[in-house]
Amino acid sequence: MHQEPPPLTRHLRIHQDRGHTVLEFRGEIDIAAAAEIAPYLDRVTGRPGARVVIDLRHIEFFDCSGLRLLYRARSRVLDRDGRLHLVCTHPLTLRVLRVTGLSRLLPPRPTLDEALGQPEATSGSL
């Protein structure tokens, strides 16, 4: 039986999977949620060589505060020779990622298994 990790905040769960730290964002990711998530995200992305997956499958709303979290995470991970992957299936969030160009820098995958099985490449450019 698979047990879900306990929430760190109302909007975040973190667990390990296949050598990656998986951050599951949940609910509405707005300015208040981003303020809750940021310290945990910074801790995980501040490690040299971190292998991180951000999972957006459990979100209901995602605004520019969430985009800032993704850009910040990507920058911090790449600055420390790490890797970052993204899981997202929400149509509106996928559209926002495409419109902002973030989907080229951090290509979203539809499942956690697919993200964890991807080659280590997240250094795309606009």
C-alpha positions as a Markdown table, in Angstrom:
| # | Residue | x | y | z |
|---|---|---|---|---|
| 1 | Met | 0.0 | 0.0 | 0.0 |
| 2 | His | 1.4 | 3.4 | -1.1 |
| 3 | Gln | 1.1 | 6.0 | 1.6 |
| 4 | Glu | 1.0 | 9.7 | 0.6 |
| 5 | Pro | 3.6 | 11.9 | 2.2 |
| 6 | Pro | 2.3 | 14.4 | 4.8 |
| 7 | Pro | 1.9 | 17.9 | 3.7 |
| 8 | Leu | 4.6 | 20.4 | 4.7 |
| 9 | Thr | 2.1 | 23.2 | 4.0 |
| 10 | Arg | -1.4 | 23.3 | 2.7 |
| 11 | His | 0.1 | 23.7 | -0.8 |
| 12 | Leu | 3.1 | 21.5 | -0.8 |
| 13 | Arg | 4.2 | 17.9 | -0.3 |
| 14 | Ile | 7.8 | 16.7 | -0.8 |
| 15 | His | 9.0 | 13.2 | -1.2 |
| 16 | Gln | 11.9 | 11.3 | -2.8 |
| 17 | Asp | 11.6 | 9.1 | -5.9 |
| 18 | Arg | 14.3 | 7.5 | -7.9 |
| 19 | Gly | 17.0 | 9.9 | -6.7 |
| 20 | His | 14.9 | 13.0 | -7.3 |
| 21 | Thr | 13.2 | 15.3 | -4.8 |
| 22 | Val | 9.6 | 15.7 | -5.9 |
| 23 | Leu | 7.7 | 18.8 | -4.9 |
| 24 | Glu | 4.0 | 18.4 | -5.4 |
| 25 | Phe | 2.2 | 21.8 | -5.5 |
| 26 | Arg | -1.4 | 21.5 | -4.5 |
| 27 | Gly | -4.6 | 23.7 | -4.6 |
| 28 | Glu | -4.4 | 27.3 | -5.6 |
| 29 | Ile | -0.9 | 28.6 | -6.3 |
| 30 | Asp | -1.2 | 32.3 | -5.8 |
| 31 | Ile | 0.9 | 34.9 | -3.9 |
| 32 | Ala | 0.0 | 33.5 | -0.5 |
| 33 | Ala | 0.8 | 29.9 | -1.5 |
| 34 | Ala | 4.0 | 31.0 | -3.2 |
| 35 | Ala | 5.1 | 32.6 | 0.1 |
| 36 | Glu | 4.5 | 29.3 | 1.9 |
| 37 | Ile | 6.3 | 27.2 | -0.7 |
| 38 | Ala | 9.3 | 29.4 | -1.4 |
| 39 | Pro | 11.4 | 28.5 | 1.7 |
| 40 | Tyr | 11.0 | 24.8 | 1.0 |
| 41 | Leu | 11.7 | 25.3 | -2.7 |
| 42 | Asp | 14.8 | 27.3 | -1.9 |
| 43 | Arg | 16.1 | 24.7 | 0.5 |
| 44 | Val | 15.7 | 21.9 | -2.1 |
| 45 | Thr | 17.0 | 23.9 | -5.1 |
| 46 | Gly | 20.0 | 25.3 | -3.1 |
| 47 | Arg | 21.8 | 21.9 | -2.9 |
| 48 | Pro | 24.6 | 21.3 | -5.4 |
| 49 | Gly | 23.6 | 18.9 | -8.1 |
| 50 | Ala | 20.0 | 18.7 | -6.9 |
| 51 | Arg | 17.7 | 16.5 | -9.0 |
| 52 | Val | 14.2 | 18.0 | -8.7 |
| 53 | Val | 10.8 | 17.4 | -10.1 |
| 54 | Ile | 8.0 | 19.9 | -9.6 |
| 55 | Asp | 4.6 | 18.2 | -10.0 |
| 56 | Leu | 1.7 | 20.5 | -10.8 |
| 57 | Arg | -0.9 | 17.8 | -11.4 |
| 58 | His | -2.7 | 18.6 | -8.2 |
| 59 | Ile | -3.2 | 22.3 | -8.7 |
| 60 | Glu | -6.5 | 24.1 | -9.3 |
| 61 | Phe | -5.2 | 27.6 | -10.0 |
| 62 | Phe | -1.8 | 28.9 | -11.0 |
| 63 | Asp | -0.9 | 32.6 | -11.4 |
| 64 | Cys | 2.2 | 34.6 | -12.0 |
| 65 | Ser | 3.4 | 33.9 | -8.5 |
| 66 | Gly | 3.6 | 30.2 | -9.5 |
| 67 | Leu | 5.5 | 31.1 | -12.6 |
| 68 | Arg | 8.0 | 33.0 | -10.5 |
| 69 | Leu | 8.5 | 29.9 | -8.4 |
| 70 | Leu | 9.2 | 27.8 | -11.5 |
| 71 | Tyr | 11.7 | 30.4 | -13.0 |
| 72 | Arg | 13.4 | 30.7 | -9.6 |
| 73 | Ala | 13.7 | 27.0 | -9.1 |
| 74 | Arg | 15.1 | 26.5 | -12.6 |
| 75 | Ser | 17.7 | 29.2 | -12.2 |
| 76 | Arg | 18.8 | 28.0 | -8.8 |
| 77 | Val | 19.1 | 24.3 | -9.9 |
| 78 | Leu | 21.0 | 25.1 | -13.1 |
| 79 | Asp | 23.4 | 27.5 | -11.2 |
| 80 | Arg | 24.3 | 24.6 | -9.0 |
| 81 | Asp | 24.7 | 22.0 | -11.8 |
| 82 | Gly | 21.4 | 20.3 | -11.0 |
| 83 | Arg | 18.4 | 19.1 | -13.0 |
| 84 | Leu | 14.8 | 20.2 | -12.9 |
| 85 | His | 11.8 | 18.5 | -14.5 |
| 86 | Leu | 8.2 | 19.6 | -14.6 |
| 87 | Val | 5.0 | 17.5 | -14.5 |
| 88 | Cys | 1.8 | 19.3 | -15.7 |
| 89 | Thr | -1.5 | 18.2 | -17.2 |
| 90 | His | -3.8 | 21.1 | -16.5 |
| 91 | Pro | -4.8 | 22.7 | -19.9 |
| 92 | Leu | -4.8 | 26.3 | -18.7 |
| 93 | Thr | -1.5 | 26.0 | -16.9 |
| 94 | Leu | 0.0 | 24.4 | -19.9 |
| 95 | Arg | -1.2 | 27.3 | -22.0 |
| 96 | Val | 0.3 | 29.8 | -19.6 |
| 97 | Leu | 3.6 | 27.9 | -19.8 |
| 98 | Arg | 3.5 | 28.0 | -23.6 |
| 99 | Val | 2.6 | 31.7 | -23.8 |
| 100 | Thr | 5.4 | 32.7 | -21.4 |
| 101 | Gly | 8.0 | 30.5 | -23.1 |
| 102 | Leu | 8.6 | 28.6 | -20.0 |
| 103 | Ser | 7.6 | 25.3 | -21.7 |
| 104 | Arg | 10.6 | 25.6 | -23.9 |
| 105 | Leu | 12.9 | 26.0 | -20.9 |
| 106 | Leu | 11.2 | 23.5 | -18.8 |
| 107 | Pro | 9.2 | 21.1 | -21.0 |
| 108 | Pro | 6.2 | 19.7 | -19.0 |
| 109 | Arg | 5.7 | 16.0 | -18.9 |
| 110 | Pro | 2.3 | 14.4 | -18.4 |
| 111 | Thr | 3.3 | 11.9 | -15.7 |
| 112 | Leu | 5.8 | 11.6 | -12.9 |
| 113 | Asp | 7.2 | 8.4 | -14.4 |
| 114 | Glu | 7.9 | 10.2 | -17.7 |
| 115 | Ala | 9.6 | 13.1 | -15.9 |
| 116 | Leu | 11.8 | 10.8 | -13.8 |
| 117 | Gly | 12.7 | 8.8 | -16.9 |
| 118 | Gln | 13.8 | 11.9 | -19.0 |
| 119 | Pro | 17.4 | 12.5 | -19.9 |
| 120 | Glu | 19.0 | 15.2 | -17.8 |
| 121 | Ala | 18.4 | 18.2 | -20.1 |
| 122 | Thr | 16.8 | 21.4 | -18.8 |
| 123 | Ser | 19.2 | 24.0 | -20.1 |
| 124 | Gly | 17.1 | 25.2 | -23.0 |
| 125 | Ser | 17.1 | 28.8 | -24.1 |
| 126 | Leu | 14.4 | 31.1 | -25.4 |
